[in-house]
Structures are given as structure tokens and as C-alpha cells.
Amino acid sequence: MTGIVADSCGSSWSPIVAAGPQSALSGVLAGFVFTGIVVVLSTKPDSHGSTIERHKQRSYALQLFTSAFITLALDSYFTSITAGELSCNRANVESALSGGVLGIGAIMLLAGLGWLLVTYSERTEDLRTILIYVLGGVWALIIAMLAISAMDIGQAMLKHRGQGFVDIVPWAIAALMTVAVIVRALASRRLSDGAIETAVRRAALAALAVGLLSALLTGIASATPTNWWSHPPSGVVDIVIVLSMAIPAIALIASVPPAVAAVSDRRGSSATGEPKRQREPQPGGGRPTGSGPTPGVSAD
């Protein structure tokens, strides 16, 4: 029994027990994302719409799916490490640092799915409405789960030592994240094609950066001796709580513009995002005024 720390999870929640199912969920979602990547690479959209536009939309879906696949694969691996932990406090830290990655992978999956539907189907109003509600619900769920998880993990690790910070700060960060998501969503309803391309690239890179950074921090935490985590300083716990929410927030906010652009009704908009001006029909089907004399008719 050498190396086992008597640091069992005495509360009703055990990150060690929960890590196994979470690892399996991340792996299953990664499999679905890989299937989406195969669909994008092996099929071509219908002939409706501009060919160049369809190629761009396929590229958007592929970028988002690729970042989601790598992010979910990393989350599956590191939660499997947590499932084999012996120290509950260290498992709490690992769960806090890698927990938000699952939500980021999920939102990248939904954003890529939105562009996949745009590319391969004629959107209807009902489908667009469903996607809007799903995305909004997932964003709200991710923010709420991050706050609840951060507060619970902080309370479990501190064991009634200076819990004022972990009781208040997670919800303050959650409120700021909610405001940021709403503001970004309202500003992203009418983006130009160039702005969408930039937003998709930033979202994909942000998700990858968050996944890699969370993996690095989780690895550092898992390499720290278990005895040190048996009674961690309050300041270290506070830093872990802030990082567990601030790092996923980067990718979460970056995911808003490409996701909103995918579900926004862009029909009737030009490439610059401005409404197209329709030529007003002339009475009797004639040519527009000011276009010169009609052939065959005297101008005198």
C-alpha cells in the first residue's frame, strides 16, 4: 500500500469515480467528430449556391471539427489519468483544470455541425431556430457547470478554511462570461465573409490552445507529490479555481462569432454583410428609367 494517501473523498462527489464516465463521454464525442470530418472530406455539397462559397463553408466546418476532435481526445486521455488517482485533492485539481475542455470540445462540435448543415442542406427557419436554442443552452450549461464545479472543488479542498473566495469568485466570473457571450452574439449576427473566416480560425486556434494549456497544467498537477496536495495552501487553491474558469472562457467566447454566423439567416446579404439591393421592376416590365431610348422607337 506504499504511496497511497489517506485522503479519501468524504463528500457525496468523487472526481475519481466521475473521471471514468467522463473519459468515455469525451471519447464517444471525439468519435462523432471524426465521422463529421470524414463526411466533409469525402462528400461534396449539392450544386445550389456558389461553389466558392460552399468550399469556404466546408473549410469552416473542417477547422472547427478538427479542433474539437483534438480537444476531446486530450480531455479523454487526461480524465482517464484522473480515474487512476489515489489522492482525492490531486484528483480535484486535475478535474478542475481539465473539466472545461469537455465543454469547449462540445461547443466546437455544435459550431461545426452548424456549418455542416449550412453547406449540405437548404436551411429552414425551424432548423435555424433549433440550432439557436441548442447553442444558447449549451453556452449557459457550460458556464453554470464551470461555476458549480469550481465552487465545489474549492470547498472540498479547503475543508472550511477561508472559503469566502471560492464561494463568490466563480459566480462573478460566470456573470462576466455570460455578459461577454451575449455581447459577442449580438455583434456577430451580421458578419462579412472575411470576418467570418477570421472568426472561425481564431475559434479553432483558441480551442486548441485551451486544450493544450489545460493538458499542460493537468500534467504538472499530476506530477506533484500527493502529500503536498493533502493540505494545499489557500492561495494555490484560489489560483486553480480562477484558472479552471478563465482558461475555458477564452475559447468559449471565441466560439460565439462562428457559431452565431452559422445559424444566422444570411440570405439576401452580400459578401460584405450588407443587404442586397433589389432592382425595382418597372411598370409594364420595361427597362429602368434613364437607360436610353428603346431600340426601334424614335427619340423625337
C-alpha positions as CSV (number, residue, x, y, z in Angstrom):
1,M,0.0,0.0,0.0
2,T,3.0,2.3,-0.3
3,G,2.2,5.6,-1.9
4,I,-1.5,5.6,-1.1
5,V,-2.6,8.7,0.7
6,A,-5.4,8.5,3.2
7,D,-7.1,11.4,1.5
8,S,-10.4,9.9,0.5
9,C,-13.2,11.9,-0.9
10,G,-15.5,12.2,2.1
11,S,-18.2,14.2,0.3
12,S,-21.0,13.0,-1.9
13,W,-19.0,13.7,-5.1
14,S,-15.8,11.9,-6.1
15,P,-13.8,13.2,-9.0
16,I,-12.0,9.9,-9.2
17,V,-15.2,7.9,-9.7
18,A,-16.6,10.5,-12.2
19,A,-13.5,10.6,-14.3
20,G,-14.1,7.2,-15.9
21,P,-17.5,8.0,-17.4
22,Q,-16.3,11.5,-18.4
23,S,-13.4,10.0,-20.2
24,A,-15.7,7.6,-22.1
25,L,-18.1,10.5,-23.0
26,S,-15.2,12.5,-24.4
27,G,-14.0,9.5,-26.4
28,V,-17.5,9.0,-27.9
29,L,-17.9,12.6,-28.8
30,A,-14.4,12.5,-30.4
31,G,-15.6,9.6,-32.5
32,F,-18.7,11.5,-33.7
33,V,-16.4,14.4,-34.6
34,F,-14.1,12.1,-36.6
35,T,-17.2,10.9,-38.5
36,G,-18.0,14.5,-39.3
37,I,-14.5,15.1,-40.6
38,V,-14.8,12.1,-42.9
39,V,-18.1,13.4,-44.2
40,V,-16.6,16.8,-45.0
41,L,-13.6,15.3,-46.8
42,S,-15.4,12.5,-48.7
43,T,-18.5,14.2,-50.0
44,K,-19.5,17.3,-51.9
45,P,-22.4,19.6,-51.3
46,D,-25.3,20.0,-53.6
47,S,-25.0,22.3,-56.6
48,H,-27.1,25.1,-55.0
49,G,-25.2,28.2,-54.2
50,S,-21.8,29.4,-55.2
51,T,-19.0,26.8,-55.5
52,I,-16.5,29.1,-53.9
53,E,-18.9,29.8,-51.0
54,R,-19.6,26.1,-50.4
55,H,-15.8,25.4,-50.3
56,K,-15.4,28.1,-47.7
57,Q,-18.2,26.7,-45.6
58,R,-16.7,23.2,-45.8
59,S,-13.4,24.7,-44.6
60,Y,-15.2,26.3,-41.7
61,A,-16.7,23.0,-40.6
62,L,-13.5,21.2,-41.0
63,Q,-11.5,23.7,-39.0
64,L,-14.0,23.5,-36.1
65,F,-14.3,19.7,-36.2
66,T,-10.5,19.3,-36.2
67,S,-10.1,21.5,-33.1
68,A,-13.0,19.7,-31.4
69,F,-11.5,16.3,-32.2
70,I,-8.1,17.1,-30.7
71,T,-9.6,18.8,-27.7
72,L,-11.9,16.0,-26.9
73,A,-9.2,13.4,-27.4
74,L,-7.0,15.3,-24.9
75,D,-9.8,15.5,-22.4
76,S,-10.5,11.8,-22.7
77,Y,-6.8,11.0,-22.0
78,F,-6.4,13.3,-19.0
79,T,-9.6,12.3,-17.4
80,S,-8.5,8.7,-17.6
81,I,-5.5,9.7,-15.7
82,T,-7.7,11.2,-13.0
83,A,-9.6,7.9,-12.8
84,G,-6.5,6.2,-11.6
85,E,-5.7,8.8,-8.9
86,L,-5.1,7.8,-5.2
87,S,-5.3,11.3,-3.8
88,C,-8.7,13.0,-3.8
89,N,-7.3,16.5,-3.6
90,R,-5.0,16.0,-6.5
91,A,-7.9,14.4,-8.5
92,N,-9.9,17.6,-7.7
93,V,-7.2,19.8,-9.1
94,E,-6.9,17.6,-12.3
95,S,-10.7,17.6,-12.7
96,A,-10.9,21.4,-12.3
97,L,-8.1,22.1,-14.8
98,S,-9.4,19.6,-17.5
99,G,-13.1,19.8,-16.9
100,G,-13.8,22.8,-19.0
101,V,-12.1,21.2,-22.0
102,L,-15.1,18.9,-22.5
103,G,-17.4,21.9,-22.8
104,I,-15.1,23.6,-25.3
105,G,-15.0,20.4,-27.4
106,A,-18.8,20.2,-27.3
107,I,-19.3,23.8,-28.4
108,M,-16.8,23.4,-31.2
109,L,-18.7,20.3,-32.3
110,L,-22.0,22.2,-32.4
111,A,-20.5,25.1,-34.3
112,G,-19.0,22.8,-36.8
113,L,-22.4,21.0,-37.1
114,G,-24.0,24.3,-37.8
115,W,-21.7,25.0,-40.8
116,L,-22.1,21.4,-41.9
117,L,-25.9,21.9,-42.1
118,V,-25.4,25.2,-43.9
119,T,-23.2,23.5,-46.5
120,Y,-25.1,20.3,-47.2
121,S,-28.7,21.3,-46.8
122,E,-31.1,24.1,-47.5
123,R,-31.8,25.7,-44.2
124,T,-35.3,26.2,-43.0
125,E,-36.5,28.6,-40.3
126,D,-37.3,25.7,-37.9
127,L,-33.8,24.2,-38.2
128,R,-32.2,27.6,-37.7
129,T,-34.3,28.2,-34.6
130,I,-33.5,24.8,-33.1
131,L,-29.8,25.4,-33.5
132,I,-30.0,28.8,-31.9
133,Y,-31.7,27.3,-28.8
134,V,-29.3,24.4,-28.6
135,L,-26.2,26.7,-28.8
136,G,-27.6,29.1,-26.2
137,G,-28.5,26.2,-23.9
138,V,-25.0,24.7,-24.2
139,W,-23.3,28.0,-23.6
140,A,-25.4,28.6,-20.5
141,L,-24.8,25.0,-19.3
142,I,-21.1,25.2,-19.7
143,I,-20.9,28.5,-17.8
144,A,-23.1,27.1,-14.9
145,M,-21.2,23.9,-14.7
146,L,-17.8,25.6,-14.6
147,A,-19.0,27.8,-11.7
148,I,-20.6,25.0,-9.8
149,S,-17.6,22.7,-10.3
150,A,-15.1,25.4,-9.3
151,M,-17.0,26.3,-6.1
152,D,-17.5,22.6,-5.1
153,I,-13.9,21.7,-5.7
154,G,-12.6,24.7,-3.8
155,Q,-14.8,23.9,-0.8
156,A,-13.7,20.3,-0.8
157,M,-10.0,21.1,-1.0
158,L,-10.0,23.9,1.6
159,K,-12.1,21.9,4.1
160,H,-13.7,25.0,5.6
161,R,-10.5,27.1,5.5
162,G,-11.2,30.6,4.1
163,Q,-13.9,29.6,1.6
164,G,-15.1,33.1,1.0
165,F,-13.1,33.4,-2.2
166,V,-14.3,30.2,-3.7
167,D,-17.9,30.9,-2.8
168,I,-18.1,34.2,-4.6
169,V,-15.5,34.5,-7.3
170,P,-16.7,31.6,-9.5
171,W,-20.1,33.2,-9.8
172,A,-18.6,36.6,-10.5
173,I,-16.5,35.1,-13.3
174,A,-19.6,33.3,-14.6
175,A,-21.6,36.5,-14.7
176,L,-18.8,38.2,-16.7
177,M,-18.6,35.2,-19.1
178,T,-22.4,35.4,-19.6
179,V,-22.3,39.1,-20.5
180,A,-19.3,38.6,-22.8
181,V,-21.2,35.8,-24.7
182,I,-24.3,37.8,-25.1
183,V,-22.5,40.9,-26.3
184,R,-20.4,38.8,-28.8
185,A,-23.6,37.1,-30.0
186,L,-25.4,40.3,-30.7
187,A,-22.4,41.7,-32.5
188,S,-21.9,38.6,-34.6
189,R,-25.3,38.4,-36.3
190,R,-24.2,40.3,-39.4
191,L,-20.6,39.5,-40.2
192,S,-18.9,39.8,-43.6
193,D,-17.4,36.7,-45.2
194,G,-13.9,38.0,-44.3
195,A,-14.8,38.5,-40.7
196,I,-16.4,35.0,-40.5
197,E,-13.2,33.4,-41.9
198,T,-11.1,35.2,-39.3
199,A,-13.5,34.3,-36.5
200,V,-13.5,30.6,-37.4
201,R,-9.8,30.5,-37.5
202,R,-9.5,32.2,-34.1
203,A,-12.1,29.9,-32.5
204,A,-10.3,26.8,-33.8
205,L,-6.9,28.0,-32.6
206,A,-8.3,29.2,-29.2
207,A,-9.9,25.8,-28.6
208,L,-6.6,24.1,-29.4
209,A,-4.6,26.5,-27.2
210,V,-7.0,25.9,-24.3
211,G,-6.8,22.1,-24.7
212,L,-3.0,22.1,-24.8
213,L,-2.7,24.6,-21.9
214,S,-5.2,22.6,-19.8
215,A,-3.3,19.4,-20.6
216,L,0.0,21.0,-19.6
217,L,-1.4,22.3,-16.3
218,T,-3.1,18.9,-15.6
219,G,0.2,17.1,-16.2
220,I,2.0,19.5,-13.8
221,A,-0.6,18.8,-11.1
222,S,-0.4,15.1,-11.6
223,A,3.4,15.2,-11.3
224,T,3.2,17.0,-7.9
225,P,3.6,14.7,-4.9
226,T,0.3,13.5,-3.4
227,N,1.5,14.5,0.1
228,W,1.7,18.1,-1.0
229,W,-1.9,18.1,-2.1
230,S,-3.1,16.7,1.2
231,H,-3.2,20.2,2.7
232,P,-2.7,22.7,-0.1
233,P,-2.3,26.5,0.6
234,S,-5.4,28.6,0.2
235,G,-3.7,30.8,-2.4
236,V,-2.9,27.8,-4.6
237,V,-6.5,26.6,-4.5
238,D,-7.7,30.1,-5.4
239,I,-5.4,30.2,-8.4
240,V,-6.6,26.7,-9.5
241,I,-10.2,27.9,-9.2
242,V,-9.6,31.0,-11.3
243,L,-7.6,29.1,-14.0
244,S,-10.3,26.4,-14.2
245,M,-12.8,29.1,-15.4
246,A,-10.6,31.7,-17.1
247,I,-8.8,29.3,-19.4
248,P,-12.0,27.8,-20.9
249,A,-13.6,31.2,-21.1
250,I,-11.1,32.2,-23.8
251,A,-12.3,29.5,-26.2
252,L,-15.9,29.8,-25.1
253,I,-16.1,33.5,-26.0
254,A,-14.1,32.9,-29.2
255,S,-16.6,30.3,-30.3
256,V,-19.5,32.7,-30.3
257,P,-19.0,34.6,-33.7
258,P,-18.5,31.4,-35.9
259,A,-21.4,29.6,-34.2
260,V,-23.8,32.6,-34.5
261,A,-22.8,33.2,-38.1
262,A,-23.7,29.6,-38.9
263,V,-27.2,29.9,-37.6
264,S,-27.8,33.5,-38.7
265,D,-30.1,34.0,-41.7
266,R,-27.6,35.4,-44.3
267,R,-29.9,35.0,-47.3
268,G,-30.3,38.3,-49.0
269,S,-26.9,39.6,-47.8
270,S,-23.9,40.3,-49.9
271,A,-20.4,39.2,-49.3
272,T,-19.8,42.2,-47.2
273,G,-22.7,41.6,-45.0
274,E,-24.8,44.4,-46.4
275,P,-28.3,43.7,-47.7
276,K,-28.5,43.3,-51.4
277,R,-30.5,46.0,-53.2
278,Q,-33.1,44.5,-55.4
279,R,-33.8,46.3,-58.7
280,E,-37.3,47.7,-58.6
281,P,-39.4,46.4,-61.5
282,Q,-40.6,49.0,-64.0
283,P,-44.3,49.4,-64.9
284,G,-45.2,47.0,-67.7
285,G,-41.9,45.1,-67.5
286,G,-40.0,47.9,-69.3
287,R,-36.4,48.8,-68.8
288,P,-35.3,51.1,-65.9
289,T,-35.7,54.8,-66.4
290,G,-32.6,56.7,-67.6
291,S,-31.3,53.7,-69.6
292,G,-31.5,55.4,-73.0
293,P,-34.1,55.2,-75.9
294,T,-35.8,51.9,-76.6
295,P,-34.5,50.3,-79.9
296,G,-36.8,50.8,-82.8
297,V,-38.6,53.8,-81.3
298,S,-38.0,57.3,-82.4
299,A,-36.5,59.6,-79.8
300,D,-38.0,62.9,-81.2
